Amino acid sequence: MISDMRRVLALGAAVAFVAISGCGGNGGPAPEDVVRESADATQEVRSFHFRFDSEGIPPSTTGLQLLGAEGDALVPDRVRAEVSGTFAGVPLTTELVAISADVWIKDPLEGRWRAIDVGTTPSFLLDPVEGVLGVMRRVSDLRDEGREEIAGVEALKLRGTVAVEDVAPLFAVAPGNGRVEATLWIGADDRILRRVEVRGPVASGEGEEALRAVEISRLDEPVTIEAPEASS
């Protein structure tokens, strides 16, 4: 009787081991497959709401530096958002509209829209090569971090690393050296990217605490983005 019980337990353990081994250890697809599927699924989204946040980024003294933004994006090249950051070193909170290469910001003092020439706008989200999707495709050393809820959506959490030179164009900064940590949250059911975080120094002079995060929601809802009236 004892011998039979041992055989049953041994058989059960063997079956469990085979099942776990055949499923990558967690019963799900390989992280690399998830990212590949997510890049394909996410690029089919035509509009979305987004939020961009950053922490530990040294202020710039030249040009427009975006440290935070929230608004709507219309693929392939239209963005309207409330933004915060600096302009020529001066703290700035205002509205921004970007249509292709044309960018306008609302003068916070006069309330008028002005055309400006800048190196970075929230349009970085939309570029399939140097935008968020391009960064996703370059993340390596991926590992499964389980599941988390993002904006009411159950998401697969994956963590890996990405070369600084691949991330820098996303934020229009001159790259430093090495690799930084990248974390992706991907919809468990639809495989659409919901959030990405890049932690570590992307540009020279940044510390290990530097953090940039983009989160998207409200997928494919109707969005209209036009050039602001009476812009100059």
Sequence and secondary structure as in RCSB ss.txt:
>XXXX:A:sequence
MISDMRRVLALGAAVAFVAISGCGGNGGPAPEDVVRESADATQEVRSFHFRFDSEGIPPSTTGLQLLGAEGDALV
PDRVRAEVSGTFAGVPLTTELVAISADVWIKDPLEGRWRAIDVGTTPSFLLDPVEGVLGVMRRVSDLRDEGREEI
AGVEALKLRGTVAVEDVAPLFAVAPGNGRVEATLWIGADDRILRRVEVRGPVASGEGEEALRAVEISRLDEPVTI
EAPEASS
>XXXX:A:secstr
 HHHHHHHHHHHHHHHHHHHHTTTTTTS  HHHHHHHHHHHHTT  EEEEEEEEES    SSSEEEEEEEEEEET
TTEEEEEEEEEETTEEEEEEEEEETTEEEEE TTT  EEEE  S  GGGGT TTTSHHHHHHH EEEEEEEEEEE
TTEEEEEEEEEEEHHHHHHHHT  B SSEEEEEEEEETTT  EEEEEEES  BTT  TT EEEEEEESTT     
   TT  
